């Protein structure tokens, strides 16, 4: 199995080209914006989303300039969503450095996020296919509606697994779906095969969010993140959703009562986190991720074998195994 760093190295020239395009396109005649953007771009994430767009292009034949432009567009839209999320969450750090909202202000951070969105659209135009713009527009709407649904779900204390799946399908999986879609559209690939990759990416994106959600049940010593942040925001994720279904567990009634409260103390959050672990919520979440991986493998089995397909499988394995 190829690890992520090997895939990143194999795609290195294309990722370098994309990062140059992002930096060049974001450059403007406003010194403050340039300073903020330059600082923000110094630390890059794993860039899984543009990698998926490039693997889609590779599967359909090549990673050309149009695929790179499409990958740049999805990466900038992803970063715009992170910048806006940091404002909403009042986050102080991301990727080991101070957030824009913490360093400057919420006002500045929102404007920088908006600038990323408009620059992403410019890159999408460079891909020279109106279907890519349409795809990104639909995806942006899906992300927003997913977040709104999550807010509404938190207000109503909904702990239903189907609702949870629907939310993460919109707010996380939709972006991964768009990545493989734009990679194929940039090469005018067969639509039926693009749809097959989209189904794979949907499963991968759902799994990605599930794994992210498990991190909230453990203290992160690297970034100093405490447990229970999701619960502080009213978000009930799969480990606790499963635990709440265990009505035969002696602690379940008391935990169900806690979840009905408008606000939770740190001690109450710790009780819920501990209950989710003891009632098998983490194990259930991992079992669900492995089931999704088997479904994803079945989807890819319907496509002709290629190196790009093997790397997509490897990324799915990486997502389940990652530690942050």
PAZAPA-4460 file (N, C-alpha, C; in steps of 0.05 Angstrom, whole numbers, plus 32768, in hexadecimal, padded with zeros to 4 digits):
% residues 324
    n_x    n_y    n_z   ca_x   ca_y   ca_z    c_x    c_y    c_z   seq   type   mol
   8011   7FE8   8000   8000   8000   8000   8012   8019   8000     1      X     A
   800B   802C   7FEF   8019   8045   7FED   800F   8058   8003     2      X     A
   8022   8065   8011   8019   8078   8026   8014   8094   801A     3      X     A
   8008   80A5   8029   8001   80BF   801F   8019   80CF   8016     4      X     A
   802F   80CE   8025   8046   80DE   801D   8051   80D5   8002     5      X     A
   804F   80BB   7FFB   8058   80B2   7FE1   8046   80BC   7FCB     6      X     A
   802C   80BD   7FD1   8019   80C7   7FBD   801E   80E5   7FB9     7      X     A
   8022   80F3   7FCF   8029   8110   7FCD   8042   8115   7FBC     8      X     A
   8056   8103   7FC0   806F   8106   7FB2   806B   8101   7F94     9      X     A
   805B   80EC   7F8E   8055   80E6   7F72   8047   80FC   7F63    10      X     A
   8035   810A   7F72   8026   8120   7F66   8034   813B   7F6B    11      X     A
   804C   813A   7F77   805A   8152   7F7F   805B   8168   7F6A    12      X     A
   8063   8162   7F51   8064   8178   7F3D   8049   8186   7F38    13      X     A
   8034   8176   7F39   8019   8181   7F35   8010   8191   7F4D    14      X     A
   8016   8187   7F65   800F   8196   7F7D   801F   81B0   7F7E    15      X     A
   8038   81AF   7F76   8048   81C8   7F76   803D   81DC   7F62    16      X     A
   8035   81D2   7F4B   8028   81E3   7F37   800F   81F0   7F42    17      X     A
   7FFF   81DF   7F4F   7FE6   81E9   7F5A   7FEB   81FE   7F70    18      X     A
   7FFE   81F9   7F81   8004   820C   7F97   800E   8227   7F8C    19      X     A
   801E   8225   7F77   8027   823E   7F6A   800F   824E   7F5E    20      X     A
   7FFD   823F   7F51   7FE6   824B   7F46   7FD5   8259   7F5B    21      X     A
   7FD1   824B   7F72   7FC2   8257   7F88   7FCF   8270   7F92    22      X     A
   7FE9   826F   7F96   7FF7   8287   7FA0   7FF6   829E   7F8D    23      X     A
   7FFA   8298   7F73   7FFA   82AD   7F5E   7FDE   82B9   7F5B    24      X     A
   7FCA   82A8   7F5C   7FAF   82B2   7F58   7FA5   82C2   7F70    25      X     A
   7FAE   82BB   7F87   7FA5   82C9   7F9F   7FB4   82E4   7FA2    26      X     A
   7FCB   82E7   7F95   7FDB   82FF   7F98   7FCB   8317   7F8D    27      X     A
   7FCC   832D   7F9B   7FBC   8345   7F93   7FCC   835E   7F99    28      X     A
   7FBF   8375   7F96   7FCC   838F   7F9B   7FC7   839A   7FB6    29      X     A
   7FBD   8389   7FC9   7FB7   8392   7FE4   7FCC   8385   7FF7    30      X     A
   7FDE   8394   8002   7FF4   8389   8012   7FEA   8378   8029    31      X     A
   7FD5   8381   8037   7FCB   8372   804E   7FC1   8357   8046    32      X     A
   7FB2   8355   8030   7FA8   833C   8027   7FBF   832A   801F    33      X     A
   7FD3   8335   8011   7FEA   8325   8009   7FF9   831A   8021    34      X     A
   7FFC   832A   8036   800A   8321   804E   7FFB   830A   805C    35      X     A
   7FE1   830E   805E   7FD1   82F9   806B   7FD1   82DF   805B    36      X     A
   7FCD   82E1   8041   7FCD   82CA   8030   7FE8   82BB   8030    37      X     A
   7FFD   82CB   802E   8018   82BF   802E   801D   82AF   8047    38      X     A
   8015   82BB   805E   8019   82AD   8078   8007   8294   8079    39      X     A
   7FEF   8296   806F   7FDC   827F   8070   7FE6   8268   805E    40      X     A
   7FF1   826E   8047   7FFA   825A   8034   8014   824C   803C    41      X     A
   8022   8257   8050   803C   824C   8058   8038   822F   8063    42      X     A
   8022   822B   8070   801D   8210   807C   8006   8203   806C    43      X     A
   800C   81EE   805F   7FF8   81E0   804F   7FEE   81C8   805D    44      X     A
   7FD6   81C1   8059   7FCB   81A8   8063   7FD4   8190   8052    45      X     A
   7FC7   817A   8054   7FCF   8163   8045   7FC6   8165   8028    46      X     A
   7FB4   8178   8022   7FAA   817D   8007   7F9D   8164   7FFB    47      X     A
   7F8E   8155   800B   7F81   813D   8002   7F6D   8143   7FEC    48      X     A
   7F60   815A   7FEE   7F4A   815F   7FDA   7F56   8165   7FBE    49      X     A
   7F6A   8176   7FBB   7F75   8179   7FA0   7F83   815F   7F97    50      X     A
   7F8E   814F   7FA9   7F99   8136   7FA2   7F84   8124   7F95    51      X     A
   7F6C   8124   7FA1   7F56   8114   7F95   7F4F   811E   7F7A    52      X     A
   7F4F   8138   7F76   7F49   8143   7F5B   7F5E   813A   7F47    53      X     A
   7F78   813B   7F50   7F8D   8133   7F3E   7F8D   8115   7F38    54      X     A
   7F86   8105   7F4C   7F84   80E8   7F47   7F6E   80E2   7F34    55      X     A
   7F58   80F1   7F36   7F42   80EE   7F22   7F4D   80F4   7F06    56      X     A
   7F5B   810B   7F04   7F67   8112   7EEA   7F7A   80FC   7EE0    57      X     A
   7F8B   80F2   7EF2   7F9E   80DE   7EEB   7F90   80C4   7EE2    58      X     A
   7F7A   80BD   7EEF   7F6B   80A6   7EE6   7F60   80A9   7ECA    59      X     A
   7F57   80C2   7EC4   7F4B   80C7   7EAA   7F5F   80CE   7E95    60      X     A
   7F79   80CD   7E9C   7F8D   80D1   7E87   7FA5   80E2   7E8E    61      X     A
   7FA1   80F9   7E9B   7FB8   810B   7EA1   7FB0   8120   7EB5    62      X     A
   7FC4   812C   7EC1   7FC0   8144   7ED1   7FCB   815C   7EC2    63      X     A
   7FB9   8168   7EB2   7FC1   817F   7EA2   7FBB   8199   7EB0    64      X     A
   7FBF   81AF   7EA2   7FBB   81CA   7EAF   7F9E   81CE   7EB8    65      X     A
   7F8B   81C3   7EA9   7F6F   81C6   7EB0   7F69   81B7   7ECA    66      X     A
   7F74   819F   7ECD   7F70   8190   7EE6   7F7D   819E   7EFD    67      X     A
   7F95   81A9   7EF9   7FA2   81B8   7F0E   7F92   81D1   7F17    68      X     A
   7F86   81DF   7F03   7F76   81F6   7F09   7F5D   81EE   7F19    69      X     A
   7F51   81D8   7F11   7F39   81CE   7F20   7F41   81C6   7F3C    70      X     A
   7F58   81B9   7F3F   7F61   81B1   7F5A   7F67   81C9   7F6B    71      X     A
   7F72   81DE   7F5F   7F77   81F7   7F6E   7F5D   8203   7F77    72      X     A
   7F49   8202   7F67   7F2F   820D   7F6E   7F23   81FF   7F87    73      X     A
   7F23   81E4   7F87   7F18   81D6   7F9D   7F29   81DA   7FB7    74      X     A
   7F43   81DC   7FB3   7F54   81E1   7FCB   7F4F   81FC   7FD7    75      X     A
   7F4B   8210   7FC6   7F46   822B   7FD1   7F2A   822C   7FDE    76      X     A
   7F16   821F   7FD2   7EFC   821E   7FDE   7EFD   8210   7FF9    77      X     A
   7F0C   81FB   7FFA   7F0F   81EC   8014   7F1C   81FF   8029    78      X     A
   7F31   820D   8021   7F3E   821F   8034   7F2C   8236   803C    79      X     A
   7F1B   8240   802A   7F08   8255   8030   7EF5   824B   8046    80      X     A
   7EEC   8232   8043   7EDA   8227   8057   7EE8   8224   8072    81      X     A
   7F02   821D   8072   7F10   821B   808C   7F13   8236   8099    82      X     A
   7F19   824B   8089   7F1C   8265   8094   7F02   826F   80A1    83      X     A
   7EEC   826A   8093   7ED2   8271   809D   7ECA   8260   80B6    84      X     A
   7ED1   8247   80B5   7ECC   8235   80CC   7EDB   823F   80E5    85      X     A
   7EF3   8249   80E1   7F02   8253   80F8   7EF5   826B   8105    86      X     A
   7EE8   827B   80F4   7ED9   8292   80FF   7EC1   8288   810F    87      X     A
   7EB2   8275   8104   7E9B   826B   8112   7EA2   825D   812C    88      X     A
   7EB8   824E   812B   7EC1   823F   8143   7ED2   824F   8156    89      X     A
   7ED8   8268   814E   7EEA   8279   815E   7F05   826A   8163    90      X     A
   7F0E   825C   814F   7F27   824C   8152   7F3F   825F   8153    91      X     A
   7F53   8257   8162   7F6B   8267   8165   7F82   825C   8155    92      X     A
   7F81   8242   814F   7F97   8235   8140   7F8C   8222   812B    93      X     A
   7F9B   821F   8115   7F96   820B   8101   7FB1   8204   80F5    94      X     A
   7FB5   81E9   80F2   7FCE   81E0   80E6   7FE7   81EB   80F5    95      X     A
   7FE4   81EF   810F   7FFA   81F7   811F   8001   8214   811E    96      X     A
   7FF0   8225   8111   7FF6   8241   8111   7FDC   8250   8118    97      X     A
   7FDF   826A   8120   7FC8   827A   8128   7FB6   827E   8110    98      X     A
   7F9C   827C   8116   7F88   8281   8101   7F87   829E   80F9    99      X     A
   7F7C   82A3   80E1   7F79   82BF   80D8   7F68   82CF   80EA   100      X     A
   7F51   82C3   80F3   7F3F   82D1   8105   7F4C   82D8   8120   101      X     A
   7F5D   82C6   8129   7F6B   82CB   8143   7F80   82E1   8140   102      X     A
   7F8F   82E0   812A   7FA5   82F3   8125   7F9A   830F   811E   103      X     A
   7F86   8310   810E   7F7B   8329   8104   7F60   832F   8111   104      X     A
   7F4B   8324   8105   7F30   8328   8110   7F1D   8316   8100   105      X     A
   7F05   8312   810B   7EF1   8303   80FC   7EEB   8311   80E1   106      X     A
   7EE9   832C   80E3   7EE3   833C   80CB   7EF7   8336   80B4   107      X     A
   7F11   8338   80BB   7F26   8333   80A7   7F24   8316   809D   108      X     A
   7F20   8303   80AF   7F20   82E7   80A8   7F09   82E1   8094   109      X     A
   7EF2   82EC   8099   7EDB   82E8   8087   7EE2   82F3   806B   110      X     A
   7EEE   830A   806A   7EF6   8316   8050   7F0B   8305   8042   111      X     A
   7F1E   82FA   8051   7F33   82E9   8045   7F26   82D0   803A   112      X     A
   7F13   82C4   8049   7F05   82AC   8040   7EF6   82B2   8027   113      X     A
   7EE8   82C9   8026   7ED9   82D1   800E   7EEC   82D4   7FF6   114      X     A
   7F04   82DF   7FFB   7F17   82E3   7FE6   7F20   82C8   7FDB   115      X     A
   7F24   82B5   7FEC   7F2B   829A   7FE3   7F15   828E   7FD1   116      X     A
   7EFC   8293   7FD8   7EE6   8289   7FC8   7EE6   8295   7FAC   117      X     A
   7EE9   82AF   7FAA   7EE8   82BC   7F90   7F01   82B4   7F7F   118      X     A
   7F18   82B0   7F8C   7F30   82A8   7F7E   7F2D   828B   7F75   119      X     A
   7F1F   827B   7F84   7F1A   825F   7F7C   7F0A   825F   7F63   120      X     A
   7EF6   8271   7F61   7EE6   8272   7F48   7EF7   827A   7F30   121      X     A
   7F0A   828B   7F34   7F1C   8292   7F1E   7F2C   827A   7F15   122      X     A
   7F35   826A   7F27   7F43   8251   7F1F   7F31   823E   7F11   123      X     A
   7F18   823C   7F1B   7F05   822A   7F0D   7F00   8233   7EF1   124      X     A
   7F00   824D   7EEC   7EFD   8257   7ED0   7F14   824E   7EBF   125      X     A
   7F2C   824D   7ECB   7F44   8244   7EBC   7F42   8227   7EB3   126      X     A
   7F31   8217   7EC0   7F2D   81FB   7EB7   7F1D   81F9   7E9E   127      X     A
   7F11   8210   7E95   7F03   8212   7E7B   7EED   81FD   7E77   128      X     A
   7EDC   81FB   7E8B   7EC5   81E9   7E88   7EAF   81F3   7E9B   129      X     A
   7E99   81FD   7E91   7E84   8209   7EA2   7E79   81F4   7EB5   130      X     A
   7E7B   81DB   7EAE   7E71   81C6   7EC0   7E80   81C6   7EDB   131      X     A
   7E9A   81CD   7EDA   7EAA   81CE   7EF2   7EA0   81E5   7F04   132      X     A
   7E99   81FC   7EF9   7E8E   8212   7F09   7E73   8209   7F15   133      X     A
   7E63   81FB   7F05   7E49   81F2   7F0F   7E4D   81DE   7F26   134      X     A
   7E60   81CC   7F23   7E66   81B8   7F38   7E6F   81C6   7F52   135      X     A
   7E80   81DA   7F50   7E8A   81E7   7F68   7E74   81F8   7F75   136      X     A
   7E62   8203   7F64   7E4C   8213   7F6F   7E39   8200   7F7F   137      X     A
   7E33   81E9   7F74   7E22   81D6   7F83   7E30   81CD   7F9C   138      X     A
   7E49   81C8   7F9B   7E58   81BF   7FB2   7E58   81D4   7FC8   139      X     A
   7E5C   81ED   7FC1   7E5C   8203   7FD4   7E41   8204   7FE2   140      X     A
   7E2B   8201   7FD3   7E11   8201   7FDF   7E0D   81EA   7FF2   141      X     A
   7E17   81D3   7FEA   7E15   81BB   7FFB   7E24   81BF   8016   142      X     A
   7E3C   81CA   8015   7E4B   81CF   802D   7E3B   81E1   8040   143      X     A
   7E30   81F7   8035   7E21   820A   8046   7E08   81FD   8052   144      X     A
   7DF9   81EE   8042   7DE1   81E1   804C   7DE8   81CB   8060   145      X     A
   7DFE   81BE   805D   7E07   81AA   8070   7E0D   81B7   808B   146      X     A
   7E1A   81CE   808B   7E20   81DB   80A4   7E07   81E6   80B1   147      X     A
   7DF4   81F0   80A1   7DDB   81FA   80AC   7DCC   81E3   80B9   148      X     A
   7DCB   81CC   80AB   7DBE   81B4   80B5   7DCA   81AB   80D0   149      X     A
   7DE5   81AE   80D2   7DF2   81A6   80EA   7DEA   81B9   8101   150      X     A
   7DE9   81D3   80FC   7DE0   81E6   8110   7DC4   81DF   8119   151      X     A
   7DB2   81DA   8106   7D96   81D3   810D   7D95   81B9   811D   152      X     A
   7DA5   81A6   8115   7DA6   818C   8123   7DAF   818F   8140   153      X     A
   7DC3   81A1   8144   7DCD   81A6   815F   7DB8   81B3   8170   154      X     A
   7DA9   81C6   8165   7D94   81D4   8174   7D7E   81C1   817D   155      X     A
   7D78   81AD   816C   7D63   819A   8172   7D6C   8181   8180   156      X     A
   7D87   8180   8186   7D93   8169   8194   7D8D   814F   8186   157      X     A
   7D8E   8150   816C   7D88   8138   815C   7DA0   8125   815D   158      X     A
   7D9B   810C   8164   7DB1   80F8   8166   7DAB   80E0   8154   159      X     A
   7DA1   80E6   813D   7D9A   80D1   812A   7DB1   80CC   8116   160      X     A
   7DB8   80B3   8112   7DCF   80AD   8101   7DCA   80B5   80E4   161      X     A
   7DB1   80B1   80DA   7DAB   80B8   80BE   7DAF   80D6   80BA   162      X     A
   7DA6   80E6   80CD   7DA9   8103   80CB   7DC7   810B   80CB   163      X     A
   7DD6   80FE   80DD   7DF3   8102   80DE   7E00   80FC   80C3   164      X     A
   7DF9   80E6   80B7   7E05   80DE   809E   7DFE   80F2   8088   165      X     A
   7DE5   80FC   8088   7DDD   8110   8075   7DED   8129   8077   166      X     A
   7DF2   8132   8090   7E01   814B   8094   7E1D   8148   808A   167      X     A
   7E2B   8133   8092   7E47   8131   808A   7E4A   812A   806C   168      X     A
   7E35   811F   8061   7E35   811B   8044   7E35   8136   8035   169      X     A
   7E27   8149   8041   7E26   8164   8034   7E3E   8175   803B   170      X     A
   7E46   8175   8054   7E5A   8189   805D   7E77   817F   8059   171      X     A
   7E7B   8165   8055   7E96   815B   8051   7E99   814B   8037   172      X     A
   7E88   8138   8034   7E8A   8126   801C   7E86   8135   8002   173      X     A
   7E75   8149   8002   7E6F   8157   7FE9   7E88   8163   7FDD   174      X     A
   7E9B   816D   7FEE   7EB4   8178   7FE3   7EC5   8163   7FD6   175      X     A
   7EC7   814C   7FE3   7ED7   8136   7FD7   7ECA   812D   7FBC   176      X     A
   7EB0   812C   7FBC   7EA2   8125   7FA3   7EA9   8139   7F8C   177      X     A
   7EA8   8152   7F93   7EAE   8167   7F7F   7ECB   8165   7F75   178      X     A
   7EDD   815C   7F87   7EF9   815A   7F7F   7EFC   8146   7F68   179      X     A
   7EF1   812E   7F6B   7EF4   811A   7F55   7EE4   8122   7F3D   180      X     A
   7ECE   8130   7F42   7EBD   8139   7F2B   7ECC   814D   7F1A   181      X     A
   7ED8   8162   7F26   7EE5   8176   7F16   7EFE   816B   7F08   182      X     A
   7F0B   8158   7F15   7F22   814B   7F08   7F1B   813D   7EEF   183      X     A
   7F04   8130   7EEF   7EFA   8123   7ED7   7EEF   8136   7EC2   184      X     A
   7EDF   814A   7ECC   7ED3   815D   7EB9   7EE8   816D   7EAA   185      X     A
   7EFF   8173   7EB8   7F14   8182   7EAB   7F20   8173   7E93   186      X     A
   7F1C   8159   7E92   7F26   8148   7E7C   7F0F   813E   7E6A   187      X     A
   7EF7   8148   7E6F   7EDF   813F   7E60   7EDC   8121   7E62   188      X     A
   7EE0   8116   7E79   7EDE   80F9   7E7E   7EC1   80EF   7E7C   189      X     A
   7EBD   80D5   7E78   7EA2   80CA   7E77   7E93   80CF   7E91   190      X     A
   7E7B   80D9   7E8F   7E6C   80E1   7EA6   7E65   80CA   7EB8   191      X     A
   7E61   80B2   7EAC   7E5A   809B   7EBD   7E71   8093   7ECF   192      X     A
   7E8A   8096   7EC5   7EA1   808F   7ED5   7EA6   80A5   7EEA   193      X     A
   7EA1   80BE   7EE3   7EA3   80D4   7EF7   7E8F   80CE   7F0E   194      X     A
   7E77   80C5   7F07   7E63   80BF   7F1C   7E6C   80A8   7F2E   195      X     A
   7E7A   8095   7F22   7E85   807F   7F32   7E9A   8089   7F46   196      X     A
   7EAC   809A   7F3D   7EC0   80A6   7F4F   7EB2   80B8   7F63   197      X     A
   7E9D   80C5   7F5C   7E8F   80D6   7F6F   7E84   80C5   7F86   198      X     A
   7E79   80AE   7F80   7E6E   809C   7F95   7E85   8094   7FA7   199      X     A
   7E9C   808D   7F9C   7EB3   8086   7FAD   7EBA   809D   7FBF   200      X     A
   7EBC   80B5   7FB3   7EC4   80CD   7FC2   7EB0   80D4   7FD8   201      X     A
   7E96   80CE   7FD3   7E82   80D3   7FE8   7E88   80C1   8000   202      X     A
   7E8D   80A8   7FFC   7E94   8095   8011   7EAD   809E   8020   203      X     A
   7EC1   80A6   8010   7EDA   80B0   801C   7ED6   80C8   802D   204      X     A
   7EC6   80DB   8023   7EC1   80F4   8032   7EB1   80EF   804C   205      X     A
   7E9E   80DD   804B   7E8F   80D6   8063   7EA2   80CA   8078   206      X     A
   7EB3   80B8   806E   7EC6   80AB   8080   7ED9   80BF   808C   207      X     A
   7EE2   80D2   807B   7EF4   80E7   8085   7EE8   80F6   809C   208      X     A
   7ECE   80FE   809A   7EC2   810D   80B0   7EBE   80FB   80C9   209      X     A
   7EB7   80E2   80C4   7EB4   80D0   80DB   7ECE   80CE   80EB   210      X     A
   7EE4   80CB   80DC   7EFE   80C9   80EA   7F04   80E3   80F8   211      X     A
   7EFF   80FA   80EC   7F02   8114   80F9   7EF2   8115   8113   212      X     A
   7EDA   810B   8112   7EC9   810C   8129   7ED3   80FB   8141   213      X     A
   7EE1   80E5   813A   7EED   80D5   8150   7F02   80E4   815F   214      X     A
   7F10   80F7   8152   7F25   8106   8160   7F1A   8117   8177   215      X     A
   7F01   811E   8176   7EF4   812E   818A   7EF1   811F   81A5   216      X     A
   7EF6   8105   81A4   7EF3   80F5   81BC   7F0E   80F0   81CA   217      X     A
   7F23   80FD   81C0   7F3D   80FA   81CB   7F4B   8115   81CC   218      X     A
   7F5B   811A   81E0   7F6A   8132   81E2   7F81   8132   81CE   219      X     A
   7F83   8148   81BF   7F99   814A   81AB   7FB0   8159   81B8   220      X     A
   7FC5   814A   81BF   7FDC   8156   81CC   7FED   8167   81B9   221      X     A
   7FEA   8162   819F   7FFA   8170   818B   7FF1   818E   8189   222      X     A
   7FD7   8191   8187   7FCC   81AD   8184   7FBF   81B6   819E   223      X     A
   7FBF   81A5   81B2   7FB3   81AD   81CC   7F95   81AF   81CB   224      X     A
   7F88   81A0   81B9   7F6B   81A0   81B6   7F5E   818E   81CB   225      X     A
   7F4B   8198   81DB   7F3E   8187   81EE   7F29   8176   81E2   226      X     A
   7F1F   8162   81F1   7F09   8152   81E7   7EEF   8161   81E9   227      X     A
   7EDB   8157   81D9   7EC0   8161   81DC   7EBA   817C   81CF   228      X     A
   7ECB   8185   81BD   7EC5   819F   81B0   7EAB   819E   81A0   229      X     A
   7EA6   8187   8193   7E8D   8185   8184   7E75   8187   8196   230      X     A
   7E76   817A   81AD   7E60   817B   81C0   7E5C   8197   81CB   231      X     A
   7E72   81A6   81CE   7E6F   81C2   81D8   7E5F   81D3   81C4   232      X     A
   7E61   81CB   81AA   7E53   81D9   8195   7E38   81CC   818F   233      X     A
   7E30   81B8   819F   7E17   81AB   819B   7E16   8195   8186   234      X     A
   7E2E   818E   817C   7E2F   8179   8167   7E32   815E   8173   235      X     A
   7E20   814C   816C   7E21   8130   8175   7E2A   811F   815E   236      X     A
   7E40   8112   8161   7E4C   8103   814A   7E48   80E5   814F   237      X     A
   7E51   80D5   813B   7E4A   80B9   813A   7E51   80A9   8153   238      X     A
   7E68   80AC   8160   7E6E   809B   8178   7E58   809F   818D   239      X     A
   7E50   80B7   8192   7E3C   80BC   81A7   7E20   80B4   819D   240      X     A
   7E1B   80B8   8183   7E01   80B0   8178   7DFD   8092   817C   241      X     A
   7E12   8083   8176   7E10   8066   817A   7E0C   805F   8198   242      X     A
   7E1C   806C   81A9   7E1A   8067   81C6   7DFE   806C   81D1   243      X     A
   7DF1   8081   81C6   7DD6   8088   81D0   7DC1   8073   81C8   244      X     A
   7DC8   8063   81B4   7DB5   804E   81AC   7DB7   8036   81BE   245      X     A
   7DCB   8035   81CF   7DCF   801E   81E1   7DBE   8021   81FA   246      X     A
   7DA4   801E   81F6   7D91   8024   820C   7D94   8010   8223   247      X     A
   7DA1   7FF9   821F   7DA4   7FE6   8235   7DBC   7FEE   8247   248      X     A
   7DCC   8001   823E   7DE3   800A   824E   7DD9   8019   8266   249      X     A
   7DE2   8013   827E   7DD7   8020   8296   7DDB   803E   8297   250      X     A
   7DEF   8049   8289   7DF3   8066   8289   7DE4   8075   8273   251      X     A
   7DD7   8066   8260   7DCB   8073   8249   7DB5   8087   8251   252      X     A
   7DA3   8081   8263   7D8E   8095   826A   7D99   80AF   8274   253      X     A
   7DAD   80AE   8285   7DB8   80C6   8290   7DC6   80D6   827B   254      X     A
   7DD4   80C9   8269   7DE2   80D7   8253   7DCE   80E3   823F   255      X     A
   7DB8   80D5   823B   7DA3   80E0   8229   7D98   80FA   8235   256      X     A
   7D95   80FB   824F   7D8B   8113   825C   7D9F   812A   8259   257      X     A
   7DB8   8124   825C   7DCD   8138   8259   7DCB   8145   823D   258      X     A
   7DC7   8135   8229   7DC7   8140   820D   7DB0   8153   8208   259      X     A
   7D9B   8152   8219   7D84   8164   8215   7D89   8180   8220   260      X     A
   7DA0   8183   822E   7DA6   819D   823A   7DAF   81B1   8225   261      X     A
   7DA9   81CA   8229   7DB1   81DF   8215   7DCF   81E3   8215   262      X     A
   7DDB   81E2   822C   7DF8   81E4   822E   7E03   81CE   8240   263      X     A
   7E1C   81C7   823B   7E29   81B2   824A   7E42   81BC   8258   264      X     A
   7E46   81B4   8270   7E5F   81BB   827E   7E76   81A9   8274   265      X     A
   7E8E   81B1   827B   7EA5   81A0   8273   7EA3   8184   827F   266      X     A
   7E9A   8183   8298   7E97   8169   82A5   7E82   8158   8296   267      X     A
   7E6C   8164   828E   7E57   8155   8280   7E60   814B   8265   268      X     A
   7E70   815C   8258   7E7B   8154   823E   7E8E   813C   8241   269      X     A
   7E9E   813D   8256   7EB0   8127   825B   7EA1   810D   8261   270      X     A
   7E8A   8110   826F   7E7A   80F8   8274   7E6E   80EC   825A   271      X     A
   7E65   80FD   8248   7E5A   80F4   822F   7E70   80E7   821D   272      X     A
   7E88   80F4   821D   7E9E   80E9   820E   7EA6   80CD   8218   273      X     A
   7EA8   80CB   8233   7EAF   80B1   823F   7E99   809C   823A   274      X     A
   7E80   80A4   823B   7E6A   8092   8236   7E6B   8087   8219   275      X     A
   7E71   8099   8206   7E72   8091   81EA   7E87   807B   81E6   276      X     A
   7E9E   807F   81F3   7EB3   806B   81F1   7EAB   8050   81FE   277      X     A
   7EA0   8052   8217   7E99   8039   8225   7E83   802A   8218   278      X     A
   7E71   8038   820B   7E5A   802B   81FE   7E60   8022   81E1   279      X     A
   7E79   8023   81D9   7E81   8018   81BF   7E7F   802B   81A8   280      X     A
   7E7C   8045   81AD   7E78   8058   8197   7E90   805B   8184   281      X     A
   7EA8   805A   8190   7EC0   805D   817F   7EC3   8044   816E   282      X     A
   7EC0   802C   817A   7EC2   8013   816B   7EAD   8012   8154   283      X     A
   7E95   801B   815A   7E80   801B   8146   7E88   802E   812E   284      X     A
   7E93   8045   8135   7E9B   8057   8120   7EB1   804C   810E   285      X     A
   7EC4   803E   811A   7ED9   8032   810A   7ECE   801B   80F9   286      X     A
   7EBC   800C   8105   7EAF   7FF6   80F5   7EA0   8002   80DD   287      X     A
   7E93   8019   80E2   7E84   8026   80CC   7E97   8030   80B6   288      X     A
   7EAE   803B   80BE   7EC1   8044   80AB   7ECC   802D   809A   289      X     A
   7ED1   8016   80A7   7EDB   7FFF   8098   7EC5   7FF5   8085   290      X     A
   7EAC   7FF6   808D   7E97   7FEE   807B   7E95   8001   8063   291      X     A
   7E98   801B   8068   7E98   802E   8052   7EB0   8029   803F   292      X     A
   7EC6   8022   804A   7EDE   801C   803A   7ED9   8004   8028   293      X     A
   7ECC   7FEF   8032   7EC5   7FD8   8021   7EB2   7FE0   800B   294      X     A
   7E9F   7FF1   8011   7E8C   7FFB   7FFC   7E9C   800B   7FE7   295      X     A
   7EAF   801B   7FF1   7EBF   802B   7FDE   7ED0   801A   7FCC   296      X     A
   7EDB   8004   7FD7   7EEB   7FF2   7FC7   7ED9   7FE5   7FB2   297      X     A
   7EC1   7FDE   7FB9   7EAE   7FD2   7FA6   7EA8   7FE5   7F8F   298      X     A
   7EA6   7FFF   7F96   7EA1   8013   7F81   7EB8   8015   7F6E   299      X     A
   7ED1   8016   7F79   7EE8   8018   7F67   7EED   7FFE   7F57   300      X     A
   7EE3   7FE8   7F61   7EE7   7FCE   7F52   7ED8   7FCF   7F38   301      X     A
   7EC4   7FE1   7F35   7EB5   7FE2   7F1C   7EC4   7FF2   7F06   302      X     A
   7EDB   7FFE   7F0E   7EEA   800E   7EFB   7F03   7FFF   7EF2   303      X     A
   7F0D   8005   7EDB   7F27   7FF8   7ED2   7F3D   7FFF   7EE6   304      X     A
   7F4E   7FEC   7EEA   7F64   7FF0   7EFD   7F78   8004   7EF3   305      X     A
   7F83   8015   7F06   7F98   8027   7EFF   7FA7   802F   7F18   306      X     A
   7FBE   803C   7F15   7FCD   8046   7F2C   7FBC   805A   7F3C   307      X     A
   7FAE   806B   7F2D   7F9E   807F   7F3B   7F89   8072   7F4D   308      X     A
   7F7D   805D   7F44   7F69   804F   7F54   7F76   8043   7F6D   309      X     A
   7F8D   8037   7F69   7F9B   802C   7F81   7FA1   8042   7F95   310      X     A
   7FA9   8059   7F8C   7FB0   806F   7F9E   7F96   8079   7FAC   311      X     A
   7F80   8079   7F9F   7F67   8080   7FAC   7F60   806D   7FC2   312      X     A
   7F65   8054   7FBE   7F60   8040   7FD3   7F73   8046   7FEB   313      X     A
   7F8C   804C   7FE4   7FA0   8052   7FF9   7F98   806A   800A   314      X     A
   7F8D   807F   7FFD   7F84   8096   800B   7F6E   8090   801E   315      X     A
   7F5C   807E   8016   7F46   8076   8028   7F52   8068   8041   316      X     A
   7F65   8057   803D   7F72   804A   8054   7F80   805E   8066   317      X     A
   7F8D   8071   8059   7F9B   8086   8068   7F87   8096   807A   318      X     A
   7F70   809C   806F   7F5C   80AC   807E   7F53   809D   8097   319      X     A
   7F4F   8083   8095   7F47   8074   80AD   7F5E   8072   80C1   320      X     A
   7F76   8070   80B8   7F8D   806C   80CA   7F99   8085   80D5   321      X     A
   7F94   809D   80C9   7FA1   80B5   80D1   7F9C   80BC   80EF   322      X     A
   7FAF   80CA   80FA   7FAD   80D2   8116   7FA6   80EF   811B   323      X     A
   7FA1   80FE   8106   7F97   811A   8108   7F90   8124   80EC   324      X     A
***
